[in-house]
Amino acid sequence: MAFYVVYILEAHASNVWQMESNVKQGVVFAMPKSIGERESVADSCVRNLHIQIPALLDDFSDSTEKAYTGWPDRLYVIDRDGKVAMKTAAGPFGFHPEEVERTLRVTAPPAQPPP
């Protein structure tokens, strides 16, 4: 079992949809204009939020966002066959970790020790 964060396009870019809470926290980024800028913003996000799981970066064509509709943020469980086993509503209000846990118990049950 593996867990990842995938950084997609900036949800609260200062030149698109800036939230007051971001301004108060000093988290103000314009929408990146290159993959290098996106990487820099993603790196800052990972560091500032103290994210401990591996983070991946969507390409600049937004392939992951288009395939999974992850904006602004969502939780997914992908099964062993690469199919979406569960997708939450948009977060953070649509996050229900108990649904993720329940799905993981079905799609990736704990290994049984050998007899």
C-alpha positions in Angstrom: 0.0 0.0 0.0 1.3 3.5 -0.8 0.1 7.0 -0.1 0.9 10.1 -2.2 0.0 13.8 -2.4 -0.3 15.0 -6.0 0.1 18.7 -6.3 -2.1 20.0 -9.1 -2.8 23.6 -10.2 -2.8 26.3 -7.5 -6.2 26.4 -5.8 -6.0 30.0 -4.4 -3.7 31.8 -6.8 -3.4 35.5 -5.9 -4.2 36.5 -9.5 -7.2 34.2 -9.8 -9.0 33.5 -6.5 -7.1 34.7 -3.4 -8.5 33.9 0.0 -8.1 36.3 2.9 -6.9 33.5 5.1 -4.0 33.0 2.7 -3.0 36.6 2.9 -3.2 36.6 6.7 -0.9 33.5 6.8 1.5 35.0 4.2 0.7 32.2 1.7 0.3 34.2 -1.5 1.3 32.7 -4.9 0.4 33.8 -8.4 -0.7 31.0 -10.8 2.5 29.4 -12.0 3.4 30.2 -15.6 5.9 27.3 -16.0 6.5 23.8 -14.6 9.5 25.2 -12.7 7.2 27.8 -11.0 4.7 25.1 -10.2 7.4 22.9 -8.7 8.6 25.9 -6.5 5.1 26.5 -5.2 4.5 22.8 -4.6 7.8 22.6 -2.7 6.8 25.5 -0.5 3.4 23.9 0.1 4.9 20.6 1.2 7.4 22.3 3.5 5.0 24.8 5.0 2.3 22.2 5.7 4.9 19.7 7.0 3.7 17.0 4.6 5.4 13.8 5.5 4.2 11.5 2.7 5.7 11.5 -0.8 4.5 14.4 -3.0 4.1 14.2 -6.8 3.8 17.1 -9.2 1.1 17.1 -11.9 2.5 18.0 -15.4 1.9 21.5 -16.8 -0.9 20.2 -19.0 -2.8 19.3 -15.8 -3.2 15.6 -16.9 -3.8 14.3 -13.4 -6.3 17.1 -12.6 -8.2 16.4 -15.9 -8.2 12.6 -15.3 -9.2 12.7 -11.7 -10.9 16.1 -11.1 -8.8 16.7 -8.0 -9.4 20.5 -7.8 -9.4 21.9 -5.2 -8.5 18.7 -3.3 -9.8 15.2 -2.9 -9.0 11.9 -1.4 -8.8 8.8 -3.7 -8.3 5.1 -3.2 -6.9 3.4 -6.2 -7.2 -0.4 -6.1 -4.6 -3.0 -7.1 -5.9 -3.0 -10.7 -5.4 0.8 -11.0 -9.1 1.6 -10.8 -10.7 4.3 -8.6 -12.2 2.4 -5.7 -13.3 5.5 -3.9 -13.3 9.3 -4.4 -14.4 11.8 -1.8 -16.3 15.0 -2.5 -14.2 18.1 -2.8 -12.2 18.9 0.3 -11.7 19.8 2.9 -15.5 19.7 3.7 -16.0 16.6 1.6 -13.3 14.6 3.3 -14.5 11.7 5.3 -11.5 9.7 6.4 -13.7 6.9 7.7 -14.8 6.2 4.1 -11.2 6.0 3.0 -10.4 3.6 5.9 -13.4 1.4 5.1 -12.5 1.3 1.4 -8.8 0.4 2.3 -9.9 -2.4 4.5 -11.8 -3.9 1.6 -9.3 -3.2 -1.2 -6.1 -3.8 0.7 -6.8 -6.0 3.7 -3.9 -6.6 6.1 -1.7 -9.5 5.1 -2.4 -12.6 7.1 0.7 -14.2 8.8 1.6 -17.5 7.4 0.3 -20.6 9.4 
